[in-house]
Amino acid sequence: MSVASLLTSDPLRAGLALSRRLVRWLTLGLGYALMLVGAVGAVLPGHLGAPVLVLGLVITLRASFRARRQFIGLQRQHPKLLFPVRRLLRREPEVVPVSWQTLLRVERMMLPQRIRFAGRTRRRFRRR
């Protein structure tokens, strides 16, 4: 939209377009801010970083076509890493299974097999 078209067109329509653009930019800013807070919170002790990060990602992906395309590109390049995120972005997210599978994956990466505890603990509870 150019300045000349703003001057000659209907002022109500121009104001509406400007307000939509402003709301979109504010929504993107909120999404990016939540993602930043979530990334910092995920590193710090506690468990509130990941949900805030996912909420920021949802807001950003809904507001930005460019961010959506980048996310799809990353999803195609790294499907194993982003599959849990995709499961959390669904309408009815599977939070407990995603958290459990992430715990198992991190445990497998970090701990030697003789001291892994999550799988054994789950099997003990399932037998009762």
RACORMO-V623318 format. One record per residue. N is the residue number from 0. RES is the residue in three letters. PSI is psi in degrees with one decimal (999 if undefined). OMEGA is omega in whole degrees, -180 to 180 (999 if undefined). Layout:
n & res & psi & omega
N & RES & PSI & OMEGA
N & RES & PSI & OMEGA
This chain:
n & res & psi & omega
0 & MET & 125.2 & -178
1 & SER & 171.8 & 180
2 & VAL & -39.3 & -180
3 & ALA & -40.4 & 179
4 & SER & -30.4 & 176
5 & LEU & -37.2 & -178
6 & LEU & -34.1 & -176
7 & THR & -19.6 & -176
8 & SER & 179.8 & 180
9 & ASP & 125.8 & -178
10 & PRO & -31.0 & 179
11 & LEU & -43.7 & 180
12 & ARG & -40.2 & 179
13 & ALA & -40.3 & 178
14 & GLY & -37.2 & 178
15 & LEU & -43.5 & 179
16 & ALA & -40.4 & 179
17 & LEU & -40.6 & 180
18 & SER & -36.5 & 176
19 & ARG & -43.8 & 180
20 & ARG & -40.3 & 179
21 & LEU & -43.6 & 179
22 & VAL & -39.5 & 179
23 & ARG & -43.8 & 180
24 & TRP & -38.7 & 177
25 & LEU & -39.3 & 178
26 & THR & -43.0 & 177
27 & LEU & -42.2 & 178
28 & GLY & -42.1 & 177
29 & LEU & -43.2 & 179
30 & GLY & -45.3 & 179
31 & TYR & -38.9 & 179
32 & ALA & -42.2 & 178
33 & LEU & -37.3 & 177
34 & MET & -38.7 & 178
35 & LEU & -45.3 & 178
36 & VAL & -40.2 & 179
37 & GLY & -38.2 & 178
38 & ALA & -41.0 & 177
39 & VAL & -41.1 & 180
40 & GLY & -27.6 & 179
41 & ALA & -28.6 & 180
42 & VAL & -35.5 & -179
43 & LEU & 159.8 & 177
44 & PRO & 144.2 & -177
45 & GLY & -179.7 & -175
46 & HIS & 11.9 & -175
47 & LEU & -5.4 & -178
48 & GLY & -44.6 & -176
49 & ALA & -46.8 & 178
50 & PRO & -37.0 & 178
51 & VAL & -38.6 & 178
52 & LEU & -44.3 & 179
53 & VAL & -39.5 & 178
54 & LEU & -43.7 & 176
55 & GLY & -38.8 & 178
56 & LEU & -41.9 & 179
57 & VAL & -46.5 & -179
58 & ILE & -43.3 & -179
59 & THR & -43.8 & -179
60 & LEU & -30.7 & 177
61 & ARG & -26.7 & -175
62 & ALA & -20.0 & -171
63 & SER & 120.6 & 177
64 & PHE & -37.9 & 180
65 & ARG & -43.4 & 178
66 & ALA & -36.9 & 177
67 & ARG & -43.2 & 180
68 & ARG & -39.6 & 177
69 & GLN & -40.5 & 179
70 & PHE & -40.8 & 178
71 & ILE & -40.2 & 177
72 & GLY & -44.5 & 177
73 & LEU & -36.8 & -180
74 & GLN & -37.6 & 178
75 & ARG & -32.2 & 180
76 & GLN & -37.3 & -175
77 & HIS & 69.6 & -175
78 & PRO & -33.3 & -178
79 & LYS & -34.5 & -179
80 & LEU & -37.6 & -173
81 & LEU & -3.3 & 178
82 & PHE & -43.2 & 176
83 & PRO & -36.1 & 178
84 & VAL & -42.2 & 178
85 & ARG & -38.5 & 178
86 & ARG & -32.7 & 178
87 & LEU & -19.1 & -180
88 & LEU & -5.0 & -180
89 & ARG & 168.5 & -179
90 & ARG & -42.6 & 176
91 & GLU & 88.4 & -173
92 & PRO & 146.9 & 178
93 & GLU & 79.9 & -171
94 & VAL & -46.7 & -176
95 & VAL & -48.7 & 178
96 & PRO & -37.0 & 179
97 & VAL & -43.2 & 179
98 & SER & -42.5 & -179
99 & TRP & -45.2 & -180
100 & GLN & -34.2 & 176
101 & THR & -41.2 & 177
102 & LEU & -44.8 & 179
103 & LEU & -41.0 & -180
104 & ARG & -43.5 & 179
105 & VAL & -40.4 & 178
106 & GLU & -41.8 & 180
107 & ARG & -35.2 & -180
108 & MET & -34.8 & -169
109 & MET & -36.5 & -171
110 & LEU & 146.4 & 172
111 & PRO & 159.6 & -171
112 & GLN & -32.8 & -176
113 & ARG & -21.1 & -179
114 & ILE & 13.1 & 175
115 & ARG & 138.7 & -172
116 & PHE & -23.4 & -171
117 & ALA & -45.6 & -179
118 & GLY & -42.4 & 179
119 & ARG & -41.0 & -180
120 & THR & -43.0 & 179
121 & ARG & -42.0 & -180
122 & ARG & -36.1 & 177
123 & ARG & -43.8 & 180
124 & PHE & -31.1 & -180
125 & ARG & -30.1 & -178
126 & ARG & -26.4 & -176
127 & ARG & 999 & 999
